[in-house]
Amino acid sequence: MILDNVKRLCREHGTNITELEKAVGIGTGSIYKWGKSSPSVNAAKLVADFFGITVDEMLTDQSARDVDQSSA
């Protein structure tokens, strides 16, 4: 789920995962590994900060947020 969320965030911000990894200073291919394993807390924080969101927001399923916002 986190990899899908990061891919979506990249699309929304007009970037891609390779550019994101370079911008935040993590190794090439690191984010793609998040599809099979959890990121380190530090790496997750760097990516969340890049997008101006919290780690919790980055980890939360977008469809669940959409439902919460529409019922508010």
N, CA, C and O atoms as a CHARMM CRD file, in Angstrom:
* protein
*
  288
    1    1 MET  N      0.81600  -1.18700   0.00000 PROA 1      0.00000
    2    1 MET  CA     0.00000   0.00000   0.00000 PROA 1      0.00000
    3    1 MET  C      0.86800   1.26400   0.00000 PROA 1      0.00000
    4    1 MET  O      0.54900   2.22200  -0.70400 PROA 1      0.00000
    5    2 ILE  N      1.95900   1.28300   0.77600 PROA 2      0.00000
    6    2 ILE  CA     2.76400   2.49700   0.83900 PROA 2      0.00000
    7    2 ILE  C      3.38400   2.82000  -0.52300 PROA 2      0.00000
    8    2 ILE  O      3.45900   3.98800  -0.90500 PROA 2      0.00000
    9    3 LEU  N      3.82300   1.80800  -1.24700 PROA 3      0.00000
   10    3 LEU  CA     4.39900   2.05300  -2.57100 PROA 3      0.00000
   11    3 LEU  C      3.35100   2.65600  -3.49300 PROA 3      0.00000
   12    3 LEU  O      3.65200   3.58600  -4.24200 PROA 3      0.00000
   13    4 ASP  N      2.14200   2.14900  -3.45300 PROA 4      0.00000
   14    4 ASP  CA     1.06100   2.70800  -4.27600 PROA 4      0.00000
   15    4 ASP  C      0.78300   4.15800  -3.90000 PROA 4      0.00000
   16    4 ASP  O      0.55300   4.99400  -4.77400 PROA 4      0.00000
   17    5 ASN  N      0.80300   4.45700  -2.61200 PROA 5      0.00000
   18    5 ASN  CA     0.57300   5.82700  -2.16400 PROA 5      0.00000
   19    5 ASN  C      1.68200   6.75800  -2.63700 PROA 5      0.00000
   20    5 ASN  O      1.41000   7.88100  -3.06000 PROA 5      0.00000
   21    6 VAL  N      2.92400   6.30300  -2.56800 PROA 6      0.00000
   22    6 VAL  CA     4.04300   7.13300  -3.02200 PROA 6      0.00000
   23    6 VAL  C      3.95900   7.34600  -4.53000 PROA 6      0.00000
   24    6 VAL  O      4.22100   8.44800  -5.01200 PROA 6      0.00000
   25    7 LYS  N      3.60000   6.31600  -5.27100 PROA 7      0.00000
   26    7 LYS  CA     3.43000   6.47200  -6.72400 PROA 7      0.00000
   27    7 LYS  C      2.35300   7.51300  -7.02900 PROA 7      0.00000
   28    7 LYS  O      2.52700   8.35400  -7.91100 PROA 7      0.00000
   29    8 ARG  N      1.24900   7.45300  -6.29900 PROA 8      0.00000
   30    8 ARG  CA     0.15600   8.41500  -6.49400 PROA 8      0.00000
   31    8 ARG  C      0.62000   9.82600  -6.15700 PROA 8      0.00000
   32    8 ARG  O      0.34500  10.77000  -6.89800 PROA 8      0.00000
   33    9 LEU  N      1.31500   9.96600  -5.05000 PROA 9      0.00000
   34    9 LEU  CA     1.82600  11.27500  -4.65800 PROA 9      0.00000
   35    9 LEU  C      2.78800  11.83000  -5.70800 PROA 9      0.00000
   36    9 LEU  O      2.76500  13.02500  -6.00500 PROA 9      0.00000
   37   10 CYS  N      3.61800  10.97800  -6.25800 PROA 10     0.00000
   38   10 CYS  CA     4.53200  11.41100  -7.32700 PROA 10     0.00000
   39   10 CYS  C      3.74100  11.93000  -8.52000 PROA 10     0.00000
   40   10 CYS  O      4.04900  12.99200  -9.06000 PROA 10     0.00000
   41   11 ARG  N      2.72300  11.18300  -8.92800 PROA 11     0.00000
   42   11 ARG  CA     1.89600  11.63400 -10.05800 PROA 11     0.00000
   43   11 ARG  C      1.26000  12.98200  -9.75800 PROA 11     0.00000
   44   11 ARG  O      1.26600  13.88000 -10.60000 PROA 11     0.00000
   45   12 GLU  N      0.71100  13.12100  -8.55300 PROA 12     0.00000
   46   12 GLU  CA     0.03500  14.35800  -8.16500 PROA 12     0.00000
   47   12 GLU  C      0.98700  15.55000  -8.12100 PROA 12     0.00000
   48   12 GLU  O      0.56500  16.69000  -8.31800 PROA 12     0.00000
   49   13 HSD  N      2.27300  15.29200  -7.86200 PROA 13     0.00000
   50   13 HSD  CA     3.25700  16.36700  -7.74400 PROA 13     0.00000
   51   13 HSD  C      4.16300  16.47500  -8.96700 PROA 13     0.00000
   52   13 HSD  O      5.14300  17.22000  -8.94800 PROA 13     0.00000
   53   14 GLY  N      3.84500  15.74400 -10.02300 PROA 14     0.00000
   54   14 GLY  CA     4.58800  15.85200 -11.27000 PROA 14     0.00000
   55   14 GLY  C      6.02300  15.38700 -11.18900 PROA 14     0.00000
   56   14 GLY  O      6.90400  15.97100 -11.82100 PROA 14     0.00000
   57   15 THR  N      6.26500  14.35500 -10.42800 PROA 15     0.00000
   58   15 THR  CA     7.60900  13.79600 -10.33000 PROA 15     0.00000
   59   15 THR  C      7.52900  12.28800 -10.49000 PROA 15     0.00000
   60   15 THR  O      6.45200  11.73900 -10.72300 PROA 15     0.00000
   61   16 ASN  N      8.65600  11.62700 -10.36800 PROA 16     0.00000
   62   16 ASN  CA     8.65700  10.16900 -10.40600 PROA 16     0.00000
   63   16 ASN  C      9.52200   9.65200  -9.26400 PROA 16     0.00000
   64   16 ASN  O     10.19600  10.42900  -8.58800 PROA 16     0.00000
   65   17 ILE  N      9.50100   8.36400  -9.05400 PROA 17     0.00000
   66   17 ILE  CA    10.19000   7.78300  -7.90900 PROA 17     0.00000
   67   17 ILE  C     11.70100   7.99800  -7.98700 PROA 17     0.00000
   68   17 ILE  O     12.33400   8.26900  -6.96700 PROA 17     0.00000
   69   18 THR  N     12.27500   7.88600  -9.15100 PROA 18     0.00000
   70   18 THR  CA    13.72000   8.09200  -9.29100 PROA 18     0.00000
   71   18 THR  C     14.10200   9.51500  -8.89900 PROA 18     0.00000
   72   18 THR  O     15.07800   9.72000  -8.17600 PROA 18     0.00000
   73   19 GLU  N     13.34200  10.49300  -9.37100 PROA 19     0.00000
   74   19 GLU  CA    13.61100  11.89500  -9.01100 PROA 19     0.00000
   75   19 GLU  C     13.40000  12.12300  -7.51900 PROA 19     0.00000
   76   19 GLU  O     14.15900  12.85600  -6.88400 PROA 19     0.00000
   77   20 LEU  N     12.37300  11.49700  -6.96400 PROA 20     0.00000
   78   20 LEU  CA    12.09200  11.60800  -5.53200 PROA 20     0.00000
   79   20 LEU  C     13.25500  11.06700  -4.71400 PROA 20     0.00000
   80   20 LEU  O     13.70200  11.71200  -3.76500 PROA 20     0.00000
   81   21 GLU  N     13.74600   9.88800  -5.07600 PROA 21     0.00000
   82   21 GLU  CA    14.86800   9.28900  -4.34700 PROA 21     0.00000
   83   21 GLU  C     16.08600  10.20200  -4.36800 PROA 21     0.00000
   84   21 GLU  O     16.75900  10.36600  -3.35000 PROA 21     0.00000
   85   22 LYS  N     16.37100  10.79600  -5.51800 PROA 22     0.00000
   86   22 LYS  CA    17.50200  11.72300  -5.61700 PROA 22     0.00000
   87   22 LYS  C     17.26900  12.95600  -4.75700 PROA 22     0.00000
   88   22 LYS  O     18.17800  13.41100  -4.06400 PROA 22     0.00000
   89   23 ALA  N     16.05400  13.50000  -4.79900 PROA 23     0.00000
   90   23 ALA  CA    15.74000  14.72700  -4.06800 PROA 23     0.00000
   91   23 ALA  C     15.87200  14.55300  -2.55600 PROA 23     0.00000
   92   23 ALA  O     16.31900  15.46700  -1.86300 PROA 23     0.00000
   93   24 VAL  N     15.48900  13.38900  -2.04200 PROA 24     0.00000
   94   24 VAL  CA    15.53000  13.18500  -0.59500 PROA 24     0.00000
   95   24 VAL  C     16.80400  12.47600  -0.13400 PROA 24     0.00000
   96   24 VAL  O     17.03700  12.32700   1.06500 PROA 24     0.00000
   97   25 GLY  N     17.62200  12.04200  -1.08700 PROA 25     0.00000
   98   25 GLY  CA    18.90700  11.44900  -0.73400 PROA 25     0.00000
   99   25 GLY  C     18.86400  10.01100  -0.27700 PROA 25     0.00000
  100   25 GLY  O     19.65400   9.60300   0.57500 PROA 25     0.00000
  101   26 ILE  N     17.94400   9.23400  -0.83500 PROA 26     0.00000
  102   26 ILE  CA    17.94300   7.79800  -0.52400 PROA 26     0.00000
  103   26 ILE  C     18.34100   7.02800  -1.77300 PROA 26     0.00000
  104   26 ILE  O     18.23700   7.54400  -2.88600 PROA 26     0.00000
  105   27 GLY  N     18.78900   5.81900  -1.59300 PROA 27     0.00000
  106   27 GLY  CA    19.33900   5.02700  -2.67400 PROA 27     0.00000
  107   27 GLY  C     18.34600   4.71900  -3.78500 PROA 27     0.00000
  108   27 GLY  O     17.14800   4.54200  -3.55900 PROA 27     0.00000
  109   28 THR  N     18.89400   4.66200  -4.99200 PROA 28     0.00000
  110   28 THR  CA    18.08200   4.31600  -6.15600 PROA 28     0.00000
  111   28 THR  C     17.47600   2.92700  -5.96100 PROA 28     0.00000
  112   28 THR  O     18.17800   1.98100  -5.60300 PROA 28     0.00000
  113   29 GLY  N     16.19300   2.81400  -6.19300 PROA 29     0.00000
  114   29 GLY  CA    15.48700   1.54400  -6.05000 PROA 29     0.00000
  115   29 GLY  C     14.94900   1.28500  -4.65300 PROA 29     0.00000
  116   29 GLY  O     14.21800   0.31900  -4.43300 PROA 29     0.00000
  117   30 SER  N     15.31000   2.14800  -3.70500 PROA 30     0.00000
  118   30 SER  CA    14.87200   1.93400  -2.31400 PROA 30     0.00000
  119   30 SER  C     13.36200   1.96300  -2.17300 PROA 30     0.00000
  120   30 SER  O     12.78400   1.12000  -1.48800 PROA 30     0.00000
  121   31 ILE  N     12.72000   2.92500  -2.81600 PROA 31     0.00000
  122   31 ILE  CA    11.26700   3.06700  -2.66300 PROA 31     0.00000
  123   31 ILE  C     10.53500   1.88500  -3.28200 PROA 31     0.00000
  124   31 ILE  O      9.52500   1.43500  -2.74100 PROA 31     0.00000
  125   32 TYR  N     11.03000   1.37100  -4.41400 PROA 32     0.00000
  126   32 TYR  CA    10.37300   0.21300  -5.01900 PROA 32     0.00000
  127   32 TYR  C     10.39300  -0.99900  -4.08700 PROA 32     0.00000
  128   32 TYR  O      9.50900  -1.85300  -4.16000 PROA 32     0.00000
  129   33 LYS  N     11.38600  -1.07500  -3.21900 PROA 33     0.00000
  130   33 LYS  CA    11.45800  -2.18600  -2.25800 PROA 33     0.00000
  131   33 LYS  C     10.34100  -2.10700  -1.23400 PROA 33     0.00000
  132   33 LYS  O     10.02700  -3.10200  -0.58000 PROA 33     0.00000
  133   34 TRP  N      9.72800  -0.92000  -1.08700 PROA 34     0.00000
  134   34 TRP  CA     8.65200  -0.75900  -0.11600 PROA 34     0.00000
  135   34 TRP  C      7.41300  -1.56100  -0.50600 PROA 34     0.00000
  136   34 TRP  O      6.48800  -1.70400   0.29300 PROA 34     0.00000
  137   35 GLY  N      7.39200  -2.07500  -1.70800 PROA 35     0.00000
  138   35 GLY  CA     6.29900  -2.94000  -2.12000 PROA 35     0.00000
  139   35 GLY  C      6.35100  -4.29000  -1.42600 PROA 35     0.00000
  140   35 GLY  O      5.34100  -4.98600  -1.32500 PROA 35     0.00000
  141   36 LYS  N      7.55600  -4.66200  -0.93900 PROA 36     0.00000
  142   36 LYS  CA     7.72800  -5.96000  -0.28600 PROA 36     0.00000
  143   36 LYS  C      8.15200  -5.85500   1.16800 PROA 36     0.00000
  144   36 LYS  O      7.98500  -6.80100   1.93800 PROA 36     0.00000
  145   37 SER  N      8.70400  -4.69800   1.54800 PROA 37     0.00000
  146   37 SER  CA     9.14300  -4.52200   2.93100 PROA 37     0.00000
  147   37 SER  C      8.87800  -3.08500   3.35700 PROA 37     0.00000
  148   37 SER  O      8.70900  -2.19300   2.52600 PROA 37     0.00000
  149   38 SER  N      8.84600  -2.88600   4.64600 PROA 38     0.00000
  150   38 SER  CA     8.55500  -1.55700   5.19300 PROA 38     0.00000
  151   38 SER  C      9.78600  -0.66000   5.09300 PROA 38     0.00000
  152   38 SER  O     10.91600  -1.13000   5.22200 PROA 38     0.00000
  153   39 PRO  N      9.56000   0.62900   4.86100 PROA 39     0.00000
  154   39 PRO  CA    10.68600   1.56300   4.82800 PROA 39     0.00000
  155   39 PRO  C     11.19400   1.83600   6.24000 PROA 39     0.00000
  156   39 PRO  O     10.49300   1.60200   7.22400 PROA 39     0.00000
  157   40 SER  N     12.41400   2.33100   6.31800 PROA 40     0.00000
  158   40 SER  CA    12.89600   2.78600   7.62200 PROA 40     0.00000
  159   40 SER  C     12.08900   4.02600   8.00800 PROA 40     0.00000
  160   40 SER  O     11.52900   4.70400   7.14700 PROA 40     0.00000
  161   41 VAL  N     12.03600   4.30800   9.28400 PROA 41     0.00000
  162   41 VAL  CA    11.31800   5.48400   9.75400 PROA 41     0.00000
  163   41 VAL  C     11.92400   6.73500   9.13500 PROA 41     0.00000
  164   41 VAL  O     11.19800   7.63800   8.72100 PROA 41     0.00000
  165   42 ASN  N     13.25100   6.79300   9.07000 PROA 42     0.00000
  166   42 ASN  CA    13.93000   7.95400   8.51600 PROA 42     0.00000
  167   42 ASN  C     13.56500   8.16300   7.04700 PROA 42     0.00000
  168   42 ASN  O     13.26200   9.28400   6.63700 PROA 42     0.00000
  169   43 ALA  N     13.59200   7.09900   6.26000 PROA 43     0.00000
  170   43 ALA  CA    13.27200   7.21100   4.82900 PROA 43     0.00000
  171   43 ALA  C     11.81600   7.64100   4.64000 PROA 43     0.00000
  172   43 ALA  O     11.52000   8.48800   3.79800 PROA 43     0.00000
  173   44 ALA  N     10.92100   7.06200   5.41600 PROA 44     0.00000
  174   44 ALA  CA     9.50700   7.43000   5.31200 PROA 44     0.00000
  175   44 ALA  C      9.31500   8.90400   5.66000 PROA 44     0.00000
  176   44 ALA  O      8.53300   9.59400   5.00500 PROA 44     0.00000
  177   45 LYS  N     10.01400   9.39200   6.67700 PROA 45     0.00000
  178   45 LYS  CA     9.91400  10.79200   7.08000 PROA 45     0.00000
  179   45 LYS  C     10.45300  11.71400   5.99000 PROA 45     0.00000
  180   45 LYS  O      9.85300  12.75400   5.71700 PROA 45     0.00000
  181   46 LEU  N     11.55800  11.35700   5.37000 PROA 46     0.00000
  182   46 LEU  CA    12.11300  12.16300   4.28400 PROA 46     0.00000
  183   46 LEU  C     11.12800  12.30900   3.13200 PROA 46     0.00000
  184   46 LEU  O     10.94400  13.40100   2.59500 PROA 46     0.00000
  185   47 VAL  N     10.49500  11.19900   2.75700 PROA 47     0.00000
  186   47 VAL  CA     9.54400  11.21800   1.65400 PROA 47     0.00000
  187   47 VAL  C      8.29300  12.01400   2.03600 PROA 47     0.00000
  188   47 VAL  O      7.80900  12.82600   1.24800 PROA 47     0.00000
  189   48 ALA  N      7.77700  11.78500   3.22700 PROA 48     0.00000
  190   48 ALA  CA     6.59300  12.52600   3.67500 PROA 48     0.00000
  191   48 ALA  C      6.88900  14.02200   3.71100 PROA 48     0.00000
  192   48 ALA  O      6.07000  14.82700   3.26700 PROA 48     0.00000
  193   49 ASP  N      8.04500  14.39500   4.23100 PROA 49     0.00000
  194   49 ASP  CA     8.42600  15.80700   4.28200 PROA 49     0.00000
  195   49 ASP  C      8.51200  16.40400   2.87800 PROA 49     0.00000
  196   49 ASP  O      8.10700  17.54700   2.66600 PROA 49     0.00000
  197   50 PHE  N      9.02800  15.65300   1.93600 PROA 50     0.00000
  198   50 PHE  CA     9.12600  16.12000   0.55100 PROA 50     0.00000
  199   50 PHE  C      7.75000  16.51500   0.02300 PROA 50     0.00000
  200   50 PHE  O      7.60900  17.52000  -0.67400 PROA 50     0.00000
  201   51 PHE  N      6.74400  15.72000   0.36000 PROA 51     0.00000
  202   51 PHE  CA     5.38800  15.98200  -0.11900 PROA 51     0.00000
  203   51 PHE  C      4.60100  16.91600   0.80300 PROA 51     0.00000
  204   51 PHE  O      3.46800  17.28200   0.49100 PROA 51     0.00000
  205   52 GLY  N      5.18700  17.29700   1.92200 PROA 52     0.00000
  206   52 GLY  CA     4.50900  18.20700   2.84100 PROA 52     0.00000
  207   52 GLY  C      3.36500  17.56400   3.59800 PROA 52     0.00000
  208   52 GLY  O      2.37000  18.21200   3.92400 PROA 52     0.00000
  209   53 ILE  N      3.52200  16.26700   3.87500 PROA 53     0.00000
  210   53 ILE  CA     2.48900  15.53400   4.61400 PROA 53     0.00000
  211   53 ILE  C      3.15100  14.79200   5.76600 PROA 53     0.00000
  212   53 ILE  O      4.37700  14.74100   5.86200 PROA 53     0.00000
  213   54 THR  N      2.33700  14.22300   6.63200 PROA 54     0.00000
  214   54 THR  CA     2.87600  13.41400   7.72100 PROA 54     0.00000
  215   54 THR  C      3.10200  11.99100   7.23400 PROA 54     0.00000
  216   54 THR  O      2.55300  11.57400   6.21400 PROA 54     0.00000
  217   55 VAL  N      3.91400  11.25700   7.97200 PROA 55     0.00000
  218   55 VAL  CA     4.12100   9.84100   7.64000 PROA 55     0.00000
  219   55 VAL  C      2.79700   9.10100   7.72300 PROA 55     0.00000
  220   55 VAL  O      2.51700   8.23400   6.89400 PROA 55     0.00000
  221   56 ASP  N      1.98100   9.43300   8.71400 PROA 56     0.00000
  222   56 ASP  CA     0.67700   8.79400   8.86700 PROA 56     0.00000
  223   56 ASP  C     -0.18600   9.00700   7.61900 PROA 56     0.00000
  224   56 ASP  O     -0.83000   8.07700   7.13500 PROA 56     0.00000
  225   57 GLU  N     -0.19000  10.24100   7.10400 PROA 57     0.00000
  226   57 GLU  CA    -0.96400  10.51800   5.88800 PROA 57     0.00000
  227   57 GLU  C     -0.43000   9.71400   4.71000 PROA 57     0.00000
  228   57 GLU  O     -1.20000   9.24600   3.87200 PROA 57     0.00000
  229   58 MET  N      0.87500   9.55700   4.64700 PROA 58     0.00000
  230   58 MET  CA     1.47300   8.80500   3.54700 PROA 58     0.00000
  231   58 MET  C      1.12700   7.31400   3.64100 PROA 58     0.00000
  232   58 MET  O      0.99600   6.63100   2.62600 PROA 58     0.00000
  233   59 LEU  N      0.98400   6.83100   4.85800 PROA 59     0.00000
  234   59 LEU  CA     0.69000   5.41000   5.06300 PROA 59     0.00000
  235   59 LEU  C     -0.78900   5.07900   4.93000 PROA 59     0.00000
  236   59 LEU  O     -1.15300   3.91800   4.74400 PROA 59     0.00000
  237   60 THR  N     -1.64200   6.09200   5.02500 PROA 60     0.00000
  238   60 THR  CA    -3.08400   5.88300   5.00400 PROA 60     0.00000
  239   60 THR  C     -3.57900   5.69200   3.58000 PROA 60     0.00000
  240   60 THR  O     -3.14500   6.38600   2.66000 PROA 60     0.00000
  241   61 ASP  N     -4.47600   4.76000   3.41300 PROA 61     0.00000
  242   61 ASP  CA    -5.07100   4.48700   2.10500 PROA 61     0.00000
  243   61 ASP  C     -5.86600   5.70300   1.64200 PROA 61     0.00000
  244   61 ASP  O     -6.70700   6.21200   2.38400 PROA 61     0.00000
  245   62 GLN  N     -5.61100   6.16600   0.43600 PROA 62     0.00000
  246   62 GLN  CA    -6.27900   7.34900  -0.11600 PROA 62     0.00000
  247   62 GLN  C     -7.79000   7.15800  -0.16300 PROA 62     0.00000
  248   62 GLN  O     -8.52800   8.09800   0.13100 PROA 62     0.00000
  249   63 SER  N     -8.26600   5.98600  -0.51900 PROA 63     0.00000
  250   63 SER  CA    -9.70800   5.77400  -0.62500 PROA 63     0.00000
  251   63 SER  C    -10.37700   5.92800   0.74100 PROA 63     0.00000
  252   63 SER  O    -11.51300   6.39400   0.81800 PROA 63     0.00000
  253   64 ALA  N     -9.68900   5.54500   1.81500 PROA 64     0.00000
  254   64 ALA  CA   -10.24600   5.71800   3.15700 PROA 64     0.00000
  255   64 ALA  C    -10.33000   7.19400   3.50400 PROA 64     0.00000
  256   64 ALA  O    -11.29500   7.62100   4.13800 PROA 64     0.00000
  257   65 ARG  N     -9.32500   7.99500   3.09600 PROA 65     0.00000
  258   65 ARG  CA    -9.35700   9.42900   3.35500 PROA 65     0.00000
  259   65 ARG  C    -10.48200  10.07700   2.57600 PROA 65     0.00000
  260   65 ARG  O    -11.15100  10.97400   3.09000 PROA 65     0.00000
  261   66 ASP  N    -10.70500   9.64000   1.33900 PROA 66     0.00000
  262   66 ASP  CA   -11.78500  10.21200   0.53000 PROA 66     0.00000
  263   66 ASP  C    -13.14200   9.97600   1.17700 PROA 66     0.00000
  264   66 ASP  O    -13.99800  10.86100   1.17000 PROA 66     0.00000
  265   67 VAL  N    -13.34300   8.78500   1.73800 PROA 67     0.00000
  266   67 VAL  CA   -14.60700   8.45700   2.40600 PROA 67     0.00000
  267   67 VAL  C    -14.75900   9.33000   3.64300 PROA 67     0.00000
  268   67 VAL  O    -15.84200   9.85900   3.89300 PROA 67     0.00000
  269   68 ASP  N    -13.68500   9.49300   4.42800 PROA 68     0.00000
  270   68 ASP  CA   -13.75100  10.31500   5.63700 PROA 68     0.00000
  271   68 ASP  C    -14.08400  11.75500   5.28700 PROA 68     0.00000
  272   68 ASP  O    -14.88700  12.37600   5.98300 PROA 68     0.00000
  273   69 GLN  N    -13.50100  12.30100   4.24200 PROA 69     0.00000
  274   69 GLN  CA   -13.74700  13.68200   3.86300 PROA 69     0.00000
  275   69 GLN  C    -15.14500  13.89200   3.32600 PROA 69     0.00000
  276   69 GLN  O    -15.74200  14.94200   3.56500 PROA 69     0.00000
  277   70 SER  N    -15.68400  12.92600   2.61000 PROA 70     0.00000
  278   70 SER  CA   -17.02500  13.09100   2.04000 PROA 70     0.00000
  279   70 SER  C    -18.11600  12.97700   3.09800 PROA 70     0.00000
  280   70 SER  O    -19.22000  13.48600   2.90800 PROA 70     0.00000
  281   71 SER  N    -17.81200  12.31200   4.21000 PROA 71     0.00000
  282   71 SER  CA   -18.81700  12.17800   5.27100 PROA 71     0.00000
  283   71 SER  C    -18.72100  13.29700   6.29500 PROA 71     0.00000
  284   71 SER  O    -19.55400  13.37800   7.19800 PROA 71     0.00000
  285   72 ALA  N    -17.71800  14.16200   6.17100 PROA 72     0.00000
  286   72 ALA  CA   -17.53900  15.25800   7.13900 PROA 72     0.00000
  287   72 ALA  C    -18.46000  16.41600   6.87700 PROA 72     0.00000
  288   72 ALA  O    -18.42700  17.40800   7.60400 PROA 72     0.00000
